[in-house]
Amino acid sequence: MLGLAFMSAVLGGAKMPAEQPDKVKVAVIEFTPGSDASIMTYEAKRQLQASIAFELYKSKRFDVVDVRHTRDASQADLAAVNGESTAAAVRVGKQLRVSYVLTGTVVEYNPQGSATLATRLVEVSTGKVKHTETISQQSISKVTTGGAAEMAAKVLKPLIQKLTDSLAALAF
């Protein structure tokens, strides 16, 4: 339910202003699951992307591109965008007219209560990686069902907050 609330807010409930010149314009790309996250569902990947975008928006430091536009721009080349090369991320960033593209991999997704993300923030104008980070989170309380909603509330929400805090602290 928590994930659906994030998704609803990002996709329809909360209207994000079209342009906010004093904020860093960023696109959040759908993360690619690694081998230890292959059980992550399609819906969970999309929920993660929408939740990250929403938290960045809520931080008031970022002007975040609507995830529907980001998905349209990146789906054909998702593995390359999230891969080692920054060229694909820069192409998507230019198409979306953003300053930065946040890409990443879900390194671990364990429904028993842990997850790890490896992220990178690519500066579109230079093609350089401004920030990389690997963030892990254990469940904040006992996981009983291991379902998507419980993972979102007990693992992903605190993980996303750590990521948001880290990105919001960067000097742009």
DRENVEX-736325 format. One line per 10 residues: their letters; for each residue x, y, z of C-alpha. Coordinates in nm, 3 decimals, always signed. Layout:
<rs>
A> X:Y:Z | ... $
</rs>
This chain:
<rs>
MLGLAFMSAV> +0.000:+0.000:+0.000 | +0.281:+0.241:+0.083 | +0.435:+0.191:-0.259 | +0.103:+0.249:-0.427 | +0.066:+0.575:-0.236 | +0.409:+0.687:-0.362 | +0.326:+0.580:-0.715 | -0.010:+0.756:-0.704 | +0.145:+1.075:-0.575 | +0.418:+1.076:-0.838 $
LGGAKMPAEQ> +0.203:+0.974:-1.131 | -0.118:+1.154:-1.067 | -0.200:+1.280:-0.720 | +0.066:+1.545:-0.670 | +0.126:+1.770:-0.968 | +0.491:+1.851:-1.006 | +0.557:+2.202:-1.139 | +0.680:+2.209:-1.498 | +1.001:+2.403:-1.436 | +1.175:+2.508:-1.116 $
PDKVKVAVIE> +1.486:+2.710:-1.209 | +1.638:+2.720:-0.859 | +1.636:+2.342:-0.830 | +1.856:+2.075:-0.985 | +1.673:+1.914:-1.275 | +1.708:+1.536:-1.255 | +1.565:+1.225:-1.419 | +1.539:+0.903:-1.217 | +1.589:+0.599:-1.438 | +1.429:+0.262:-1.356 $
FTPGSDASIM> +1.701:+0.061:-1.182 | +1.819:-0.268:-1.331 | +1.803:-0.572:-1.102 | +2.132:-0.754:-1.046 | +2.163:-1.131:-1.008 | +2.076:-1.117:-0.635 | +1.766:-0.912:-0.714 | +1.627:-1.117:-1.001 | +1.316:-1.199:-0.796 | +1.221:-0.831:-0.788 $
TYEAKRQLQA> +0.895:-0.793:-0.975 | +0.830:-0.553:-1.260 | +0.589:-0.362:-1.035 | +0.847:-0.343:-0.753 | +1.106:-0.195:-0.993 | +0.861:+0.069:-1.111 | +0.753:+0.141:-0.755 | +1.117:+0.189:-0.655 | +1.173:+0.438:-0.937 | +0.857:+0.634:-0.856 $
SIAFELYKSK> +0.936:+0.636:-0.485 | +1.288:+0.767:-0.539 | +1.156:+1.037:-0.772 | +0.890:+1.139:-0.521 | +1.133:+1.159:-0.228 | +1.377:+1.369:-0.432 | +1.090:+1.599:-0.527 | +0.980:+1.624:-0.162 | +1.333:+1.724:-0.059 | +1.273:+2.057:-0.239 $
RFDVVDVRHT> +1.626:+2.041:-0.384 | +1.530:+1.873:-0.711 | +1.306:+1.938:-1.008 | +1.224:+1.578:-1.103 | +1.107:+1.471:-1.448 | +0.782:+1.272:-1.441 | +0.876:+0.903:-1.434 | +0.641:+0.826:-1.725 | +0.856:+1.048:-1.950 | +1.175:+0.897:-1.809 $
RDASQADLAA> +1.050:+0.545:-1.878 | +0.956:+0.634:-2.235 | +1.301:+0.779:-2.296 | +1.505:+0.503:-2.133 | +1.326:+0.168:-2.178 | +1.481:+0.079:-2.514 | +1.833:+0.113:-2.376 | +1.783:+0.050:-2.003 | +2.075:-0.190:-1.957 | +2.314:+0.056:-2.123 $
VNGESTAAAV> +2.181:+0.354:-1.926 | +2.239:+0.169:-1.599 | +2.567:+0.014:-1.718 | +2.926:+0.127:-1.687 | +2.921:+0.373:-1.977 | +2.772:+0.715:-1.919 | +2.700:+0.782:-2.289 | +2.352:+0.623:-2.282 | +2.262:+0.812:-1.963 | +2.378:+1.138:-2.123 $
RVGKQLRVSY> +2.164:+1.068:-2.434 | +1.856:+1.016:-2.216 | +1.942:+1.322:-2.008 | +1.970:+1.541:-2.320 | +1.642:+1.407:-2.453 | +1.471:+1.491:-2.123 | +1.654:+1.827:-2.090 | +1.787:+1.757:-1.742 | +2.114:+1.841:-1.571 | +2.157:+1.500:-1.407 $
VLTGTVVEYN> +2.043:+1.142:-1.454 | +2.021:+0.909:-1.155 | +2.088:+0.551:-1.260 | +2.142:+0.237:-1.064 | +2.129:-0.130:-1.001 | +1.938:-0.321:-0.739 | +2.229:-0.527:-0.611 | +2.024:-0.718:-0.353 | +1.652:-0.755:-0.297 | +1.570:-1.008:-0.029 $
PQGSATLATR> +1.200:-1.030:+0.067 | +1.312:-1.148:+0.411 | +1.415:-0.792:+0.485 | +1.716:-0.644:+0.310 | +1.805:-0.452:-0.004 | +2.111:-0.286:-0.156 | +2.124:-0.022:-0.430 | +2.429:+0.086:-0.629 | +2.361:+0.433:-0.766 | +2.535:+0.692:-0.978 $
LVEVSTGKVK> +2.446:+1.049:-1.060 | +2.560:+1.138:-1.412 | +2.611:+1.503:-1.508 | +2.460:+1.540:-1.854 | +2.670:+1.839:-1.970 | +3.005:+1.669:-1.901 | +2.921:+1.298:-1.910 | +3.101:+1.260:-1.578 | +2.972:+1.072:-1.277 | +2.915:+1.336:-1.007 $
HTETISQQSI> +2.835:+1.087:-0.729 | +2.832:+0.711:-0.675 | +2.704:+0.529:-0.374 | +2.611:+0.181:-0.259 | +2.343:+0.189:+0.007 | +2.209:-0.107:+0.205 | +1.915:-0.136:+0.438 | +1.799:-0.408:+0.672 | +1.435:-0.419:+0.773 | +1.347:-0.167:+1.044 $
SKVTTGGAAE> +1.130:-0.433:+1.211 | +1.059:-0.804:+1.172 | +0.943:-0.903:+0.824 | +0.645:-1.135:+0.853 | +0.511:-1.183:+0.500 | +0.797:-1.077:+0.275 | +0.547:-0.917:+0.040 | +0.601:-0.611:-0.176 | +0.409:-0.375:+0.055 | +0.604:-0.488:+0.360 $
MAAKVLKPLI> +0.935:-0.457:+0.173 | +0.838:-0.107:+0.062 | +0.750:+0.006:+0.414 | +1.021:-0.166:+0.615 | +1.318:-0.174:+0.379 | +1.282:+0.042:+0.069 | +1.137:+0.355:+0.231 | +1.431:+0.394:+0.476 | +1.675:+0.303:+0.197 | +1.529:+0.567:-0.033 $
QKLTDSLAAL> +1.543:+0.824:+0.246 | +1.916:+0.753:+0.294 | +1.971:+0.800:-0.079 | +1.768:+1.122:-0.087 | +1.955:+1.266:+0.211 | +2.287:+1.182:+0.049 | +2.194:+1.342:-0.286 | +2.036:+1.647:-0.124 | +2.361:+1.712:+0.066 | +2.564:+1.740:-0.257 $
AF> +2.685:+2.081:-0.369 | +2.556:+2.156:-0.719 $
</rs>
